[in-house]
Amino acid sequence: MTAMTLPGDFGYVALSLVALNVHYLSTSRYVMAARKKHDIQYPDMGCGRYASKLTDDEWHEFNSAQRAHQHYLEQLPVVNTVAFLAGMFNVKWTAGLTGLYIVGRQLYASGYVSKGPLARMRGVRVFMPAFLGMVGIVVHGAVKSLGFL
């Protein structure tokens, strides 16, 4: 069994992960604003009794906010795991890529909410390379730790 210790400056990764999760929580503001604007009560998630009373444009607006937030939630466990693992191999690049991922997620959410599904792609073009960079750090670090490099 091999013990692994965290790098001394791993705090940068820890702080970037906290920022990522706080940012995720903050994107709920888009859904809360749409709920208030269109009077959609819980537990309606955009397909229930309250949402059925909306016009097509109102329904689209609410569900765009809901979907932007939900997509972030769906990806969060993977991104948290990959960022943590990447941080074990390269702290500063991981913290920087996590920050870039947050910027991309903000562009994704604000674009999706304000202009609809196609406008989310600006954010995808930022957060996806950041995520893939972290995956690359993990793969490289794991292969190297196994003695293949």
Secondary structure by P-SEA (a helix, b strand, c coil): cbbbbccccaaaaaaaaaaaaaaaaaaaaaaaaaaaaacccccccccccccccccaaaaaaaaaaaaaaaaaaaaaaaaaaaaaaaaacccaaaaaaaaaaaaaaaaaaaaaaccccccaaaaaacaaaaaaaaaaaaaaaaaaaaccc
